[in-house]
């Protein structure tokens, strides 16, 4: 039986929020917007990379069964 993983979502969100607040203290509005825009783009690229990797591994697994 798989072990259940407990995620303390509220604590995690608060930690991330506090880290961002500390990093962005003293930054201008445009610098803050750029920070989140860049973070979003990086997340999209990681997701795209993971998706293509999964797709390739699934295709390979399919070919191996033929």
GROMACS elastic network, one bead per residue, 0.5 to 0.9 nm:
[ bonds ]
;  ai    aj funct       b0    kb
    7    10     6  0.88480   500
    7    11     6  0.88791   500
    7    12     6  0.81855   500
    8    11     6  0.55170   500
    8    12     6  0.61766   500
    8    13     6  0.87677   500
    9    13     6  0.60945   500
    9    14     6  0.85383   500
   10    13     6  0.51863   500
   10    14     6  0.61508   500
   10    15     6  0.85681   500
   11    14     6  0.51390   500
   11    15     6  0.61036   500
   11    16     6  0.86478   500
   12    15     6  0.51316   500
   12    16     6  0.62262   500
   12    17     6  0.85457   500
   13    16     6  0.51719   500
   13    17     6  0.60056   500
   13    18     6  0.85066   500
   14    17     6  0.50251   500
   14    18     6  0.60272   500
   14    19     6  0.85296   500
   15    18     6  0.51774   500
   15    19     6  0.61675   500
   15    20     6  0.86444   500
   16    19     6  0.50952   500
   16    20     6  0.61631   500
   16    21     6  0.85356   500
   17    20     6  0.51742   500
   17    21     6  0.60755   500
   17    22     6  0.86159   500
   18    21     6  0.50021   500
   18    22     6  0.61615   500
   18    23     6  0.86092   500
   19    22     6  0.51814   500
   19    23     6  0.61955   500
   19    24     6  0.85847   500
   20    23     6  0.50481   500
   20    24     6  0.59579   500
   20    25     6  0.84271   500
   21    24     6  0.52009   500
   21    25     6  0.59588   500
   22    25     6  0.54061   500
   23    26     6  0.86611   500
   23    27     6  0.85863   500
   24    27     6  0.53963   500
   24    28     6  0.84781   500
   24    31     6  0.82819   500
   24    32     6  0.65653   500
   24    35     6  0.85012   500
   25    28     6  0.87962   500
   27    30     6  0.80765   500
   27    31     6  0.58554   500
   27    32     6  0.63549   500
   28    31     6  0.51367   500
   28    32     6  0.62826   500
   28    33     6  0.86852   500
   29    32     6  0.51305   500
   29    33     6  0.62263   500
   29    34     6  0.86180   500
   30    33     6  0.50678   500
   30    34     6  0.61014   500
   30    35     6  0.85624   500
   31    34     6  0.50209   500
   31    35     6  0.61037   500
   31    36     6  0.88049   500
   32    35     6  0.50366   500
   32    36     6  0.64605   500
   32    37     6  0.85766   500
   33    36     6  0.53624   500
   33    37     6  0.60276   500
   33    38     6  0.85430   500
   34    38     6  0.59551   500
   34    39     6  0.83990   500
   35    38     6  0.53167   500
   35    39     6  0.61484   500
   35    40     6  0.86273   500
   36    40     6  0.59988   500
   36    41     6  0.85267   500
   37    40     6  0.51574   500
   37    41     6  0.62379   500
   37    42     6  0.86703   500
   38    41     6  0.51043   500
   38    42     6  0.61470   500
   38    43     6  0.85948   500
   39    42     6  0.51485   500
   39    43     6  0.62091   500
   39    44     6  0.87020   500
   40    43     6  0.50776   500
   40    44     6  0.62251   500
   40    45     6  0.86797   500
   41    44     6  0.50697   500
   41    45     6  0.62266   500
   41    46     6  0.87067   500
   42    45     6  0.51038   500
   42    46     6  0.62565   500
   42    47     6  0.86393   500
   43    46     6  0.51409   500
   43    47     6  0.61526   500
   43    48     6  0.85327   500
   44    47     6  0.50979   500
   44    48     6  0.60408   500
   44    49     6  0.85249   500
   45    48     6  0.50355   500
   45    49     6  0.60649   500
   45    50     6  0.85700   500
   46    49     6  0.50615   500
   46    50     6  0.61217   500
   46    51     6  0.85049   500
   47    50     6  0.50827   500
   47    51     6  0.60186   500
   47    52     6  0.86093   500
   48    51     6  0.50449   500
   48    52     6  0.62032   500
   48    53     6  0.85666   500
   49    52     6  0.52669   500
   49    53     6  0.61501   500
   49    54     6  0.86193   500
   50    53     6  0.50562   500
   50    54     6  0.60873   500
   50    55     6  0.84804   500
   51    54     6  0.51650   500
   51    55     6  0.60833   500
   51    56     6  0.86397   500
   52    56     6  0.61353   500
   52    57     6  0.86114   500
   53    56     6  0.51896   500
   53    57     6  0.62270   500
   53    58     6  0.86028   500
   54    57     6  0.51383   500
   54    58     6  0.60822   500
   54    59     6  0.85622   500
   55    58     6  0.51542   500
   55    59     6  0.61956   500
   55    60     6  0.86345   500
   56    59     6  0.50829   500
   56    60     6  0.61371   500
   56    61     6  0.85593   500
   57    60     6  0.50386   500
   57    61     6  0.60766   500
   57    62     6  0.85576   500
   58    61     6  0.50261   500
   58    62     6  0.61695   500
   58    63     6  0.86993   500
   59    62     6  0.50464   500
   59    63     6  0.62824   500
   59    64     6  0.86716   500
   60    63     6  0.50985   500
   60    64     6  0.61803   500
   60    65     6  0.88554   500
   61    64     6  0.51172   500
   61    65     6  0.66078   500
   62    65     6  0.54338   500
   62    66     6  0.68632   500
   63    66     6  0.53453   500
